[in-house]
Amino acid sequence: MGTVEIGLLYGGATLAVLFAGLPIAFALGSVAVIFMYFFMPAASLDTVTQNVYEEMASITMLTIPLFILKGAAIGRSRAGADLYSALHVWMGRVPGGLGVANVFACALFAAMAGSSPATCSAIGSAGIPEMRRRGYSPGFAAGIIAAGGTLGILLPPSITLILYAVAAEQSLGRLFLAGIGPGIFMVVLFAAYAVVRYRQEKRAATEAYAQGGGWSEILRTDTFTARERFAAIPRVLPFVILLIGVMFALYGGIATPSETAGLGAVLALLMVAGIYRVWRPAQVGPILMSTLRESTMLMMIIGMSLLYSYVMSYLHISQGAAEWIVGMHLSKWVLLAAILLLVVVLGFFLPPVSIILMTAPIILPPLKAAGFDLIWFGIIMSIVMEMGLIHPPVGLNIFVIKNIAPDIPLRDVVMGVLPFVGLMLVSILALCFVPGLATWLPAAVYNG
């Protein structure tokens, strides 16, 4: 059987197992082991555990459970609610300030926790009820939180960028820095949309009220005294200092990424203990259990995805696919568009972790041959995978929102996030026309 036939069989078997409902880690692992049995030397099966261990025995991988612990410590305290409340007070005079505050709160919390679902849960549990109480439409409120949560995949410390650094053999520090510019750009786009949408809803409420309709809370103007503004700072400031300190330690050359992750996790635990009195075993236990569950699940997916990629490489499926793509002689931008379309389609069914590790051996060689900067492409790919978190059928953040606000119809949630999908497409186009948005900062810090 030729490489093409084996490749088609490999892909077909993978889709069949995934659609059968088997968990992703076991689906990828079982397909890999079956093909090792039939198409590789018999001794290969004796090295399955060794291959998985060797693929995962990377110091970069150590950062993942440590950053998850940091995020769990912050996410299971009232840090998210306090951060949201503080920003709400300071944004009170901005039109749509409540919506803008939620966008900024999502961005800051995502940067501290590194998890999109955790951001949606922590900020959304306080933000969505407050926005609805203030007259924001349910879909608009849900859309802001769901889209804001996606920033956790782009802003450092991003687990997705960590895995891309491993798969693409690129500098993690450069990737983290490359995500900052586009991340800020997307925050600005989201905040600007929140202001525009707020004005539209307020104008509609004003017209309805003038015609004899009922009063809407969106017509109310929030005012806060200087004392209230400064009183909101003390609980939030330590976590902002933690974020700045971790970034300084990483980019100042003081600590490696794994050391930085460990330092951040320990400091986060100390802060929630000191500020929120979360120190008793009954309170710390859920944090550790959440970290253990999420880390185990993620590392299982990573291990099986790497084994899956190893088998693809051994059977020359990935090399053959890459050569086929190069042999099509597509223009570099058509090639990029085709690959990103593939990532979008895979995002219908798979989480970002699996997409990166499964596709990297196939798509990165042609992109490199076409002259694309793989650091820049990593950011582009991350934004595309962000879109997968808020569009059906998987849309993980959509289901998190449904869990927080079960009374909001799924249709309203989906319609609420679609404008943000459009803004993500705008961000991708901006990066294509102005690549320096992602590449300038790492080049400046690393001198080229």
N, C-alpha and C positions, 0 to 999 in steps of 0.2 A: 504494500500500500504506500502511495506517494505522500509527500509532505502536505500537498493540498488536501487530499482526502482525509488524512489524519487531522489536519487543522479544522476542516469542516465538521468532522465527527466530534472533535474536542469541543468546539463551540456549541454544536447542537446538543451534546450531552449536558453541557453546563446549563444551557437554557432550560432543558427538560427538568433537571434536578431543582433548579431555582423555582420554576413554576409549580413544581410539585409541593412546594411549601417547606422544604427542608431549610433549617437555619443556614445563613450564608456561610459561616465558617465550616460547617459539616458538609455543605453542598460542594464547596470548592475543594475541600480536603478529600472527599470521597471520589470526585471525578479525577483528581490528580493521582490518587492511589490506584484506581482501576486502570488508568492508562499506563502507570508504571508497571503494573502486573502484565499487561498485554503487549506493550510496545517497548519496554526497556529491559535490560538484563535482570534476571531473577534476583541477583544480589542487591538490586536497587531498593527492594522492599525492606531489606535489613537496615537501610540507612535513612528511613523516613524521619525518625526522631532526631537523628544527627543533623540531617539537612535543615529541619525546622529550627533546631537550636542554633546552628551556625548562621542561618539567615537572620535570626533575631538577636544574635549576640553582638549587638552594636551599642556603643555607649550612648548614641543618640536616642535609642529606644528607651533608655532609662528615664529620659525626661518625661515620657508619656504618663506613667502612673504618678509621678511626682507632681506634674501639672494638674492631673485629675484630682489629686488630694488637695491641692491649693484651691482649685475651683469648688470642690465639695465643701471645704471649710467655709468659704465665702458664701456659696450658694445656699447653705443650710442655716445661715444666720439671717439677721435682719439687715444685712449690709445692702442688699438690693433695694429694699423698701426705703431705707434711709437715704441712699444715693438718689433714688427717684424723687423723694420728698424735697431734698435739698435743691436739686435742679429745678423742680417745679417752682419753688419759692423764688429762685434767682431769675427764672424765665417768665415770671408772671406778667411783665409788661410787653413782652413780645407777642404780636398777633399769632394765635395758635401756640402760645408758649407751652401749654400743657403737652401738646403733641411733640413739639421740639424737645422738651425736657425728656420725654420718653425715648426719643431717638438717641439723645446724648447719653442717657442713663444706660440704654442697651449697649452703646459703643464702649463706654467705660467699664461696664460690668463684664462685657465679653472679653475685653482686654485683660481684666483681672482673673476671670474664671476660665477663659479659653474654651468655652462650651456653648454652642448655639441653643440646645434644648434647655440648659440650665439658665441661660440668659432670659429666654422666653418665659420660663416658669417664675424666676425670681422677680423680674421687672413686671411681667404681665399680671401676676397675682395682685399687685397693687395698682398698676397703671391702667389696666382695662376697666375695672370697676370705677375708678376715678374719672377717666375720660367719658365713660357712658353717663355717669352722674352729672357731668358738666355739659351734656348735650351732644357729644360726639356720636356719630352714627356707629352702630356695632361693627360694621364691616371696616370702617376707617380705623377704629380703635384696634381691632384685631390685626389689621394689615400692618400698622405701625410696629406692633410688638413682634409679629412673625418675621417681618423683614429686618427689623433692628437686630433680632437674634442671630440672623445669618452673618452679621459682622464678626461673630466669634470664630468663624472659619478663616478669616483674613487677617485680623489684627493679632499680633503676637501676645501671648504664646499660643499659637494655633497648632493643634495636633495634626491637622491636615497638612500644613506646611512642613511639619517634622517628618511625616511619612513621605512627602514629595522629595524632601532633601535626601532621604535614604534611597528612594527608588531612582532618582535622577543623579545621585552622587554629586549633589550641589551643596554649597555652604549654607548651613542652617542660619547663621548670623545674617548673611546677605538676603536670604529669603524673608526673614523676619523684618529686616529693614525695608525690603522692597514692598512689603504689604502695607506699610504705614501710610505712604502717600495715597495710593488708591483707596485705602480704608477711610482716610479723612475726606477724600473726594466724595465717596459714597455717603458718608455721614452728612456732608453739606447738601448733596442732592436730596437725600431723604428728608432732611429738615426743611429744605426749601419747598418740597412737595407738601409737607405737613402744613406749612403756612398757607400755601395756595389752596389746598383742599379745605382748610379751616375757614378761610374767607368765603369760599363757595357755600359751605354749609351754613355759615353765619348769615350770609346774604339771603339764602333761601329761607332761613328761620325768621329773619327780619321782615321779608315780604309776606310770609304767612301770618305773622303777628299783626302786621299793618292791615291785613285783609280780614281780621277778626279771628285768626287762629289762636291756638293756645300758646302760652309762654314756654320758651325753651331755655334751659340753663346755659346753652351756648352763647346766649346774649349777655350773660353776666360777665363783668370784668373783674378779674382778681387783682387785689391790691395787697401788698405785704410791706410792712415797715422794715426799716434798716435793721432793727433789733431782731425781727423774725428771720431776716436773711442770714445774719451772722450767727444766730443761734442754731442754724441748720448745718453749719460747717463742721463742728468738732467731731461728730461721729464718722463723717465721710472722709475727712482729711487723712487719717492714718492709712486708709486703703489706697488713696491716690498716691501718698508717699511710698507705699509698698510697691505700687506699679512702677513709679519712677525709679525707685531704688533697684528693683529687679532689672529693669531695662539698662540702667547705668552700669550695674555689675556685669551684664552680658556684653554690652557694646563697648564698655570701657576697658575690656580685656582683663577685668579683675577675676572673673570666674568663667568656667566653661558652661555650656548650656545645661548639662546635667547638674552641675553644682548650683547654678542659678535656680533651677527648678526645685532642688532640695531646699535651698535657702528660702525661696518663696513659699513653699509648703509649710515649713516650720514657722515662719513669721506670720503666715495667715492663721495658723492654729493658735499662736500666741495672741494675736489681735482679737480673734473672736472670743478667746477665753477672757481677755482683759476688758474688752468693750461690752460684750454681750453675755458675759459670765457663762460661756459654754465651755465647761471644764470637767463636769461630772461624767463618770463612765457612761451613764444612761444617755447623756447628750453627745458625747464624743463617739460612742459606739455606732450610731447611724451614719456619721461622717465616714468612719473607717469602712463600714460595710458597703456604703455606696461606692466608695473608691475601689474597694476590692471587686465588687460586681462589675462595675464599668470597665476597670482595667483588665479583668479576666476576659470579659466579652471581647473587648477591643484587641487584646493581644492574641486571642484565639483566631479572630478574623485575620489579623496581620500574619500570624504564623501560617495559616492555611492558604492565604493569598500568596505569600512568598513561595510556599511549596508548589502551588498552582503555576506560578510564573517560572519556577525552576523547571518543571516538567515541560512547559511550553518551550523554554529555551533549549532543553536537552533534545526535544523532538524537532527542533528547528522550525517550530511554528511561528514564533515571534520574529526570527530572522527572515523567514520566508515572506511573512506578511509585510515586514518593513521593506524588503527588497521589491516586493510587488508594488507597494505605494510609491517608492522612489522611481520604479520603472514606468509609472504612468506619466511621468514628466509634467506634473501639474505645476502651475505657477505657485509661488510660495504662499500667496494669500488664499488661493483656492484650496491648497493643501491645508492651511490653517482652518479655514471655514469647515472643510469636510471633517477634520479631526474634532473640532469643537461640537459639530452636529452629532458626531458619534458619542461624545461625552454627555451631551444633553439627553440623547436616547437612553444611554446607560443609566443616567440619573433618574429615569422613570422607575427603575427597578432596584438599583444598588446604592448603598451609601458611599460617600466620598472615599472612605478608606479602601474599599474593594476596587473602586474604579481606578484609583491611582496605581495600586500595586498590580492590577491585572493588565492595564493598558500601557504602562510605562515602557516595557520592553519592545512594544510594537510602535508606538507613536513618537517616542523621543529620538531614535536614530534618524528618521526622515526629517524631523523638524530641525535637528542639529545640522544635517546635510544641507537643508535649505537656507541656513544662515540665521536661524532664530536664536535669540538669547534664551537659554533654558530657565534662567531665573525669572525673566519677564514672562515667559510662557507659564511658569508655575503660578504666577498671580492671576493671569488670564484664566487658567484652568480652574483655579480656586473660586473665582467669581462665577464661572459657569456652574460649578458644583453647588455654590450657594443658591443659585436659582433652583436647583433640584430639591432644596430643602423647603421651598415654598410653592412648588407647583405639583399638581396631581400627577400620577396616582400615589407616589410615596409621600412626598411633602411632609417630612417629619415635623417641622415646626407647625404646620397646620393642625396636626393631631395633638400637639402639645397645647395649642390655643384652645382646641375643642375640649381638652381636659380641664383647662382653667375656666373657660366660659362655655359650658355645655349648652346654654340657652341660645347662643348665637348660631344660626343655621350655617351649615357647611358652605352653602352657596355664597352667603355673605362674606365668610372668611376668605374664600377663593377670590371673589370679586375685589375684596379689599387689598389682597396682595398683588394682583395683576399689575397695577401701576408701578409697583416697586420692581417687578420683573423687568418692565420696560426701562426703568432707571438703571438696572444692572446692565442691560444691553447698551445703554448710553455709556456706561463706565467702560465696557469692553471696547467700544468704538474709540473712546477717548484714549485708551491705552494703546490702541493700534496706531492712531495718528500722532500721539505724543508719548512714546515709550519711556521718555525720561521721567514721567510721572511715577514709574516704578523703579527705574534703574538709577536715577540721579543720587538718591540718598545712600544706597550701598556703595556706589562708586566713590562718593565723597568721603564716606567713613573709612573704606578700605583702600582708598587712593587708586582707584581703577578697577 
